[in-house]
Amino acid sequence: MASRTGFSQARWLPWLMAAIAFWLSSSLLLDLIIMPVMYTSGMMAEPGFAPAGYALFWTFNRLELVCAALILTGVLALRHQPGEFEVLSGGSRSRWALGIGLLLITLSLVCTYGLTPEMGALGVALDSFAEAPTPPAAMDWLHGAYWTVEVLKLSGLGLLTGLCYPDLSRLNPSDAMS
């Protein structure tokens, strides 16, 4: 049984950390580089930006769902490893990791099926004769909700990295390949 436990942990932990790293880096790339460049170049003021932005976020949200599902699956698999996720500040690391995994998948679902479609619908200019389309007031609230979700998501990914990285650094390179 001990060899199977080591095999399972060695199998899930690198995948879990890879999903966290991919999701974290791609979110930072989108939020800190791609979107500001689009804003400063004036692309967001173009009439065709709403459909293009929706297509970009539609794809990215699906990748986020895959990452969130992989992370939650990895956390659930690691929870069954005896001796892993030792006690940390009065609660077990596995409960913290599970809570963060559930939060991450919930935030992904909110973005995918709530915020992105609503923002895409509000951003579409239906009056093609208007000189300068102005964004509706509801868009400000949605942008605030989006940034709140982003901060929660990035914080959750950072916390989960802090919970799982010590176990990854203790793995032997030969165990990770098994």
Backbone bond lengths (Angstrom), bond angles and torsions (degrees), N, CA, C in turn:
res aa  C-N    CA-C-N  psi(-1)  N-CA   C-N-CA  omega(-1)  CA-C   N-CA-C  phi
1 M - - - 1.450 - - 1.521 111.19 -
2 A 1.339 118.15 -34.25 1.464 121.06 -178.19 1.526 111.09 -65.20
3 S 1.325 117.72 -38.23 1.455 118.76 -179.39 1.523 111.06 -69.07
4 R 1.319 117.07 -34.60 1.457 120.03 178.34 1.532 110.55 -67.36
5 T 1.328 116.79 -38.96 1.452 120.96 178.23 1.526 110.06 -62.09
6 G 1.314 117.50 -46.59 1.456 121.54 178.46 1.515 111.57 -62.39
7 F 1.313 116.42 -37.89 1.455 120.87 178.99 1.531 110.47 -65.30
8 S 1.332 116.95 -44.07 1.463 120.77 -179.45 1.519 111.16 -64.07
9 Q 1.326 116.21 -45.47 1.454 119.02 -178.50 1.519 109.97 -63.88
10 A 1.304 117.27 -45.28 1.450 120.73 -178.57 1.523 110.81 -62.99
11 R 1.295 116.24 -27.17 1.447 120.18 -179.55 1.528 112.41 -79.61
12 W 1.313 119.05 -40.71 1.455 121.91 -173.71 1.516 114.47 -86.02
13 L 1.297 117.99 -37.77 1.455 120.23 -173.47 1.532 113.57 -61.51
14 P 1.327 120.15 -46.19 1.475 118.67 177.42 1.531 112.96 -62.90
15 W 1.334 116.60 -37.62 1.466 119.56 177.98 1.521 111.14 -66.38
16 L 1.304 115.91 -40.55 1.459 121.27 177.83 1.526 110.33 -61.17
17 M 1.315 116.62 -48.17 1.461 120.76 -179.71 1.534 111.34 -66.85
18 A 1.326 117.74 -35.57 1.468 120.38 177.47 1.529 110.80 -65.78
19 A 1.327 117.67 -40.99 1.467 120.78 177.97 1.521 110.53 -64.73
20 I 1.326 116.80 -41.81 1.471 120.37 178.37 1.531 109.86 -62.60
21 A 1.327 116.98 -47.04 1.466 121.03 -178.00 1.527 111.03 -63.75
22 F 1.336 117.59 -43.23 1.461 120.89 179.46 1.520 110.82 -62.62
23 W 1.333 116.30 -47.43 1.453 120.69 -177.62 1.530 111.17 -65.09
24 L 1.311 116.39 -44.43 1.461 121.07 179.86 1.529 110.97 -62.56
25 S 1.316 116.87 -47.47 1.467 119.64 -177.78 1.523 111.88 -68.66
26 S 1.320 118.21 -39.20 1.462 119.49 179.99 1.525 111.43 -70.57
27 S 1.319 118.00 -34.05 1.469 120.60 175.79 1.517 110.98 -65.71
28 L 1.328 116.33 -44.07 1.463 119.66 178.26 1.528 111.21 -65.03
29 L 1.316 117.67 -38.57 1.465 121.75 177.11 1.528 110.36 -61.44
30 L 1.317 116.71 -46.31 1.459 120.51 -179.37 1.527 111.57 -66.86
31 D 1.336 116.91 -46.26 1.468 120.99 -174.50 1.516 114.12 -76.58
32 L 1.326 117.36 -34.01 1.461 119.87 -172.92 1.522 114.41 -103.66
33 I 1.333 117.63 -14.73 1.466 118.98 -178.90 1.530 111.35 -122.27
34 I 1.321 117.85 -58.65 1.468 120.46 -172.93 1.524 112.08 -64.50
35 M 1.326 117.75 -52.40 1.465 120.02 -177.15 1.540 112.52 -65.85
36 P 1.338 120.29 -43.24 1.477 117.88 176.18 1.528 113.54 -62.64
37 V 1.337 117.60 -36.02 1.465 120.07 177.76 1.527 109.86 -65.43
38 M 1.318 116.68 -41.50 1.468 119.59 177.87 1.530 110.86 -63.62
39 Y 1.315 116.50 -38.83 1.462 120.32 -179.54 1.525 111.58 -68.35
40 T 1.328 116.93 -48.53 1.469 119.88 -176.92 1.523 112.32 -70.02
41 S 1.317 117.97 -27.37 1.463 119.52 179.07 1.522 112.37 -82.07
42 G 1.319 117.39 -5.71 1.458 120.55 177.90 1.517 114.51 88.03
43 M 1.306 117.27 5.04 1.460 119.83 -178.26 1.527 112.34 -63.74
44 M 1.328 116.91 -30.59 1.461 119.70 -177.77 1.522 112.36 -70.39
45 A 1.313 117.15 -18.54 1.465 120.70 178.70 1.526 112.18 -86.66
46 E 1.312 117.13 -11.51 1.463 121.12 -179.98 1.529 110.37 -70.21
47 P 1.323 117.76 146.20 1.470 120.07 -178.53 1.537 113.32 -65.00
48 G 1.304 118.95 -26.52 1.464 121.39 -178.66 1.520 114.19 -90.14
49 F 1.350 116.41 5.58 1.461 118.12 -176.77 1.525 112.38 -68.81
50 A 1.321 118.42 -37.87 1.472 120.67 -176.49 1.528 111.75 -58.31
51 P 1.326 119.46 -49.57 1.472 117.71 177.43 1.533 112.94 -65.46
52 A 1.334 116.75 -37.45 1.469 119.47 179.16 1.530 110.46 -67.82
53 G 1.332 116.79 -42.90 1.464 120.57 177.07 1.515 112.01 -63.55
54 Y 1.333 116.03 -39.42 1.455 119.78 178.17 1.531 110.34 -63.71
55 A 1.320 117.31 -42.31 1.472 120.52 179.15 1.532 110.85 -63.36
56 L 1.335 116.54 -40.69 1.462 120.74 178.37 1.527 110.49 -62.34
57 F 1.333 116.44 -49.46 1.457 120.17 -178.66 1.521 112.57 -71.79
58 W 1.328 118.08 -30.21 1.465 120.94 176.70 1.532 108.75 -59.83
59 T 1.322 116.35 -47.87 1.462 120.94 179.16 1.520 111.30 -65.03
60 F 1.329 116.67 -47.41 1.457 120.39 -178.19 1.525 111.45 -63.10
61 N 1.326 117.85 -39.02 1.461 120.79 179.50 1.520 111.74 -63.81
62 R 1.308 117.46 -35.23 1.477 119.90 177.69 1.522 110.64 -68.63
63 L 1.325 117.04 -37.64 1.467 120.10 175.02 1.531 110.49 -64.92
64 E 1.329 116.31 -38.13 1.464 119.94 176.85 1.526 111.00 -63.10
65 L 1.324 117.33 -40.18 1.465 120.04 178.31 1.521 111.61 -63.36
66 V 1.328 116.82 -40.69 1.468 120.28 177.71 1.526 109.95 -63.97
67 C 1.328 116.72 -44.70 1.474 120.07 178.37 1.519 111.17 -62.62
68 A 1.332 117.44 -44.21 1.466 120.96 -179.68 1.527 110.73 -62.91
69 A 1.327 116.92 -41.74 1.464 120.13 178.91 1.525 111.00 -65.85
70 L 1.329 117.24 -41.07 1.460 121.00 178.13 1.531 110.79 -65.07
71 I 1.320 116.62 -40.32 1.465 120.81 179.07 1.522 110.35 -65.70
72 L 1.311 117.75 -46.75 1.460 120.31 179.86 1.524 111.47 -63.45
73 T 1.322 117.05 -40.43 1.468 120.44 176.79 1.524 110.92 -63.35
74 G 1.335 116.86 -43.07 1.460 120.42 178.45 1.515 112.42 -63.41
75 V 1.325 116.76 -40.98 1.470 120.36 178.34 1.520 110.17 -64.70
76 L 1.328 117.21 -42.77 1.466 119.98 178.54 1.527 111.27 -63.70
77 A 1.327 117.05 -38.74 1.469 120.13 177.98 1.525 110.86 -66.72
78 L 1.318 116.89 -41.33 1.460 120.50 -179.38 1.521 112.95 -70.82
79 R 1.323 116.89 -24.75 1.476 119.87 178.94 1.526 111.64 -62.77
80 H 1.305 116.62 -24.11 1.466 120.30 -177.32 1.519 112.82 -92.92
81 Q 1.335 115.83 12.20 1.458 120.30 178.05 1.520 108.46 -91.78
82 P 1.326 119.06 116.54 1.461 119.61 177.89 1.525 110.54 -64.19
83 G 1.326 115.23 136.15 1.459 120.69 177.45 1.514 114.19 87.15
84 E 1.317 118.06 -10.24 1.458 120.37 178.90 1.520 109.58 -89.04
85 F 1.314 115.85 161.92 1.460 122.58 -179.83 1.524 110.98 52.98
86 E 1.348 115.92 59.55 1.458 120.40 -179.75 1.525 110.10 -60.46
87 V 1.315 114.73 172.58 1.462 120.55 -177.48 1.531 109.53 -63.77
88 L 1.310 115.73 132.86 1.453 122.13 -179.94 1.520 108.18 -135.08
89 S 1.302 118.05 119.23 1.462 125.94 -179.86 1.523 114.23 44.61
90 G 1.287 116.90 52.92 1.456 121.32 173.69 1.524 114.98 84.56
91 G 1.298 119.84 -14.70 1.460 121.96 178.83 1.510 109.06 -130.16
92 S 1.298 117.58 160.95 1.458 118.07 -177.37 1.527 110.51 -81.01
93 R 1.310 115.64 148.73 1.465 120.59 178.83 1.516 110.70 -63.54
94 S 1.329 117.10 -31.26 1.460 118.07 -178.02 1.524 111.19 -67.49
95 R 1.331 117.18 -36.18 1.475 118.75 177.29 1.520 110.98 -67.74
96 W 1.321 116.79 -40.90 1.459 119.83 176.57 1.529 110.35 -62.16
97 A 1.320 116.62 -46.12 1.461 120.92 -178.79 1.522 110.74 -63.29
98 L 1.331 117.26 -41.07 1.459 120.43 178.70 1.530 110.64 -65.04
99 G 1.320 117.27 -43.48 1.460 120.66 177.85 1.518 111.74 -60.62
100 I 1.325 116.49 -42.97 1.464 120.53 178.78 1.523 110.22 -66.57
101 G 1.341 117.59 -41.05 1.463 120.40 177.61 1.520 112.03 -61.10
102 L 1.321 116.66 -42.30 1.471 120.27 177.22 1.528 111.31 -66.22
103 L 1.333 116.78 -38.99 1.459 120.33 177.07 1.530 110.42 -62.55
104 L 1.325 116.90 -43.27 1.463 120.44 -178.13 1.526 112.12 -64.06
105 I 1.320 117.18 -41.38 1.468 118.03 179.52 1.529 110.41 -70.61
106 T 1.331 117.25 -34.10 1.465 120.15 176.55 1.525 110.77 -65.23
107 L 1.321 117.16 -44.62 1.462 120.52 178.71 1.525 111.03 -62.96
108 S 1.323 117.29 -37.77 1.467 120.56 177.89 1.520 111.03 -64.22
109 L 1.326 116.33 -41.84 1.463 120.07 178.55 1.528 111.18 -65.90
110 V 1.321 117.26 -39.13 1.469 121.14 178.13 1.530 110.10 -62.03
111 C 1.324 116.68 -45.27 1.471 119.77 178.73 1.523 111.89 -65.54
112 T 1.328 116.10 -45.57 1.455 120.84 -174.51 1.523 112.92 -67.64
113 Y 1.315 116.45 -44.51 1.466 119.51 -172.62 1.521 113.84 -109.40
114 G 1.326 118.01 -0.71 1.455 120.87 179.76 1.516 112.50 -120.18
115 L 1.330 115.75 -70.29 1.459 120.22 -172.52 1.525 113.83 -68.51
116 T 1.313 118.01 -49.28 1.466 120.38 -175.15 1.530 112.45 -62.35
117 P 1.325 119.75 -48.22 1.474 117.93 177.89 1.530 113.06 -62.88
118 E 1.324 116.51 -37.83 1.462 119.63 -179.86 1.518 111.15 -67.27
119 M 1.322 116.90 -44.10 1.462 120.10 178.61 1.527 111.14 -66.05
120 G 1.324 116.89 -38.59 1.460 120.39 177.64 1.516 112.05 -64.00
121 A 1.325 116.35 -39.73 1.461 120.02 179.46 1.518 111.77 -68.96
122 L 1.324 116.77 -40.74 1.469 119.78 179.19 1.526 112.15 -69.91
123 G 1.313 117.27 -27.76 1.458 120.84 -177.17 1.507 114.95 -80.75
124 V 1.316 117.60 -15.35 1.463 120.30 -178.59 1.521 109.00 -73.32
125 A 1.328 116.38 127.08 1.463 121.61 177.93 1.523 108.44 -85.26
126 L 1.323 115.94 112.35 1.459 120.17 -178.99 1.524 112.47 -89.60
127 D 1.321 116.90 -16.88 1.455 121.27 178.49 1.519 108.38 -100.65
128 S 1.311 116.73 98.56 1.466 120.04 -175.79 1.525 112.17 -74.88
129 F 1.342 118.10 -11.02 1.459 120.73 179.97 1.529 112.84 -92.48
130 A 1.305 117.39 -6.30 1.463 120.60 -179.55 1.527 109.40 -69.30
131 E 1.335 115.34 138.22 1.465 120.59 -179.40 1.525 111.91 -66.44
132 A 1.315 116.42 -58.87 1.467 121.65 -178.67 1.526 108.11 -130.20
133 P 1.318 116.36 102.87 1.467 117.91 -179.11 1.526 110.75 -65.76
134 T 1.310 116.05 133.30 1.458 120.50 177.37 1.521 108.96 -103.99
135 P 1.309 116.25 138.70 1.459 118.67 -179.95 1.530 110.62 -68.69
136 P 1.329 117.26 142.01 1.461 120.14 178.59 1.531 111.11 -64.27
137 A 1.341 115.82 157.79 1.471 121.10 -179.09 1.526 111.29 -62.96
138 A 1.325 117.40 -30.24 1.468 120.69 179.76 1.524 111.75 -64.01
139 M 1.334 116.67 -23.25 1.469 120.01 -179.68 1.526 110.83 -64.78
140 D 1.332 117.85 -33.83 1.462 120.36 177.92 1.528 110.63 -62.90
141 W 1.326 116.10 -42.95 1.467 120.18 178.20 1.526 110.14 -63.66
142 L 1.328 117.36 -42.01 1.465 120.80 179.71 1.526 111.66 -65.86
143 H 1.329 117.23 -38.34 1.470 119.38 176.40 1.525 110.42 -63.44
144 G 1.335 116.55 -40.91 1.469 120.07 176.51 1.520 111.69 -62.23
145 A 1.331 116.61 -41.74 1.465 120.93 177.86 1.523 110.45 -64.98
146 Y 1.332 116.98 -40.66 1.466 120.89 179.21 1.529 110.76 -61.18
147 W 1.342 117.32 -46.70 1.455 119.84 -178.22 1.523 111.61 -69.39
148 T 1.308 117.31 -31.17 1.469 119.78 174.45 1.516 110.28 -64.44
149 V 1.336 116.55 -45.60 1.469 121.07 178.12 1.524 109.90 -62.57
150 E 1.338 117.55 -41.03 1.466 120.62 179.73 1.526 111.84 -62.59
151 V 1.321 116.72 -43.32 1.471 120.06 179.54 1.528 109.70 -64.38
152 L 1.331 117.68 -42.93 1.465 120.84 177.84 1.528 111.01 -62.67
153 K 1.330 116.38 -42.20 1.463 121.21 -179.10 1.524 111.01 -65.00
154 L 1.326 117.19 -48.30 1.465 120.52 -179.74 1.525 110.80 -64.71
155 S 1.321 117.25 -38.17 1.471 120.31 176.87 1.518 110.90 -64.82
156 G 1.325 116.99 -43.24 1.463 121.15 178.56 1.522 111.79 -62.35
157 L 1.333 116.55 -42.61 1.465 119.76 178.41 1.522 110.97 -64.95
158 G 1.323 116.75 -39.16 1.467 119.92 177.19 1.518 112.44 -64.86
159 L 1.340 116.25 -44.08 1.471 119.70 177.91 1.522 111.55 -63.26
160 L 1.314 116.67 -42.01 1.465 120.35 179.90 1.526 111.14 -65.53
161 T 1.315 116.61 -36.12 1.468 119.91 174.73 1.520 110.25 -61.58
162 G 1.321 116.27 -44.01 1.464 120.45 178.60 1.515 112.95 -63.55
163 L 1.327 117.11 -31.72 1.464 120.20 179.02 1.528 112.60 -76.45
164 C 1.334 116.64 -34.08 1.469 120.14 -173.07 1.522 114.51 -97.85
165 Y 1.320 118.44 -24.86 1.457 120.47 -175.22 1.526 113.91 -60.32
166 P 1.336 119.71 -40.20 1.478 117.80 179.40 1.531 112.42 -58.32
167 D 1.332 117.39 -36.08 1.465 119.66 178.39 1.519 111.32 -70.62
168 L 1.318 117.00 -34.41 1.468 120.24 179.09 1.519 110.23 -67.68
169 S 1.323 117.10 -39.57 1.466 119.49 -178.50 1.531 111.94 -70.25
170 R 1.346 117.64 -19.48 1.470 120.65 178.18 1.526 113.06 -86.04
171 L 1.329 117.45 -12.56 1.471 120.55 -179.53 1.528 109.98 -71.06
172 N 1.295 115.48 142.09 1.455 120.20 170.81 1.508 108.95 -76.96
173 P 1.324 119.27 142.87 1.466 120.25 178.85 1.531 112.58 -57.08
174 S 1.315 117.77 -32.43 1.477 119.70 179.62 1.530 110.89 -71.24
175 D 1.368 117.77 -30.56 1.461 120.57 177.43 1.527 111.58 -70.15
176 A 1.312 117.33 -35.77 1.455 120.76 -177.14 1.521 111.57 -67.86
177 M 1.312 117.01 -27.43 1.455 120.54 -179.68 1.521 112.57 -83.60
178 S 1.308 118.70 -14.37 1.468 122.05 -177.07 1.492 111.51 -67.64
